[in-house]
Amino acid sequence: MLTKKIEHSLNAQIEHEAYASFLYLSMATWCDREGLSGCAQFLYRQSDEERDHMMRMVHYINEVGHHAVVPGIRQPPVEFESIQALFNLVYESELMVTKEINHLIDLCYKEDDHMTLNFMQWFVSEQREEEAMVRSILDKIKLVGTGPQHLYFIDQELQRINKAVQTATNKAE
């Protein structure tokens, strides 16, 4: 049984995950428009992942006999200054989600809710992976610099990441 505080916080997290999904979808469409198909594919997949995170929480809340609330989502940005600014925003978004998940973990301890604490452990590991991946992308963007072909090289690197993820997904299935 969830306490009202836990239920409220999980529903708030659903909103954070949904916004992240829409933000990455908006970023993906911008990348598509800019001819960055590797970046777009990466961000479309990230958008799907964030939606999956949201749905995990929706199902959990309903599964334990409470009510998941589908949030209204504010409009994400549609224009980005540069690919580096875009991925800086991705990183900021991941840090914010991590902060919110940590808040939920703290609340689980305070509310003595071991079941939700156990459920949330998957998200803790997922956030560690997400932050590390985005930091790696930002490091590569920094290494490539801003020379004339920088967007080409960044897009190629994201294509490589996309292929690696797809290969790992195929092996897991």
Stockholm file with secondary structure:
# STOCKHOLM 1.0

chainA/1-173         MLTKKIEHSLNAQIEHEAYASFLYLSMATWCDREGLSGCAQFLYRQSDEERDHMMRMVHYINEVGHHAVVPGIRQPPVEFESIQALFNLVYESELMVTKEINHLIDLCYKEDDHMTLNFMQWFVSEQREEEAMVRSILDKIKLVGTGPQHLYFIDQELQRINKAVQTATNKAE
#=GR chainA/1-173 SS CCCHHHHHHHHHHHHHHHHHHHHHHHHHHHHHHTTCHHHHHHHHHHHHHHHHHHHHHHHHHHHTTCCCCCCCCCCCCCCCSCHHHHHHHHHHHHHHHHHHHHHHHHHHHHTTCHHHHHHHHHHHHHHHHHHHHHHHHHHHHHHHTTSTTHHHHHHHHHHHHHHHHHHHHHHHC
#=GC SS_cons         CCCHHHHHHHHHHHHHHHHHHHHHHHHHHHHHHTTCHHHHHHHHHHHHHHHHHHHHHHHHHHHTTCCCCCCCCCCCCCCCSCHHHHHHHHHHHHHHHHHHHHHHHHHHHHTTCHHHHHHHHHHHHHHHHHHHHHHHHHHHHHHHTTSTTHHHHHHHHHHHHHHHHHHHHHHHC
//
